[in-house]
Amino acid sequence: MSQSTRIQLTKTPNTLNQYRRAVLSKATKTKKPVLPTTRITLSDISVDAKKVAQYSEVCGFKKNTQKLPMTFPHLLAFPLHLELMLLRDFPFAIMGMVHVRNEITQYRAINILEKMDITCFLSDIRKTDKGYDIDVKTEIYITGQQVWESISTNLTRQKTDVAPAAKSQEPNTLPEYPYSEFWHLSSDLGRRYALVSGDSNPIHLFSLSAKLFGFKGHIAHGMWSKARMVAALYEKIDSEACKVIVEFKLPVFLPASVQLNYDMQGNRIEFDLRDKTGTKPHLKGSIAALSPQKA
């Protein structure tokens, strides 16, 4: 196994500059793409309480709390994700990549005053019938103790030699959940989330800019949808130590009316987000307390 390169950053990269670089990035033509083994670290990171409050407002979390929303650390790691994918030996172009899955494990809640050490690296690549799935791993430590981690899976679409899975002849019925909430998402949601998150991908901002990248209109950030669902369900499981897994399905074109559906089984909740008719799934997932030995 080759030894990984370690990059220690002294400040958070500017995401607007990163997106400018991303527009110019190109894929490397190779039949067997290999991910760089670089690990990028940002140490002694503290958060801006005002930014946390703005994030909480946009995503629906309770304000005036001394603990970070469970999904907030993703914002701190996201510029490091981009920096990894802008490395010269990263084999794919960033623009056009699709966030298809996200898994967050929180071992304990993070106090807003605590300083964090964040490390990100590319942990896995898998060839599928749609292209390649690339995992970005994030680990967060406070005084040497791991408190949070995530795996973000991004799909880069291209032809491969993997045969598509056979389609089931059974009707694609969605599960029936006993609880529901209904939300209306405004047209400017992507812009408001971009201001606080730094994720200014053009597909989320305006209909015109999204059309330049092949979308019929601008779409909500997947991580906003995940955060909004965590805000609605986190306190129902009664545990700081927990894991949230989400698979992103169909995009949410803005503006939109959507419904959150869920079912509670002890300290585990299964959920999905659908369109207003309840027939098209935007995402599905679960939130569950960690067992005591893992907490």
LINWO-V571557 format. One line per field, one symbol per residue. ss: DSSP state (h for helix, s for strand, l for the rest). phi: phi as a letter, one per 30 degrees, with the letter a starting at -180 (. if undefined). Layout:
# LINWO-V571557
ss = ???
phi = ???
This chain:
# LINWO-V571557
ss = lllllsssslllllhhhhhhhhhhllllllllllllllssssssslllhhhhhhhhhhhlllllllslllllhhhhhhhhhhhhhllllllllllllsssssssssllllsllllsssssssssssslllssssssssssssllssssssssssssslllllllllllllllllllllssssssslllhhhhhhhhhllllhhhllhhhhhlllllllsllhhhhhhhhhhhhhhhlllllsssssssllllsllssssssssssllsssssssslllllsssssssssllllll
phi = .ddddcccdcaddddddddddddcdbdcdadbdbddcdccbbchdccdedddddddddcjddchcccdeeddeedddeddeddddcddcddbdddjdbdcabbbccdadcddcdcbccbbadcabbdbdclbcccccbbbbbhicdcaaabcccccdadbcddddddddddddcdccdbbbbbccddceddddddccidceedccbddddddcjcdadbddeddedddddedceddchaddabbcbcdcddcdcdacbbcbabcbicbbcaabbdddiccdcablabbdddedcd
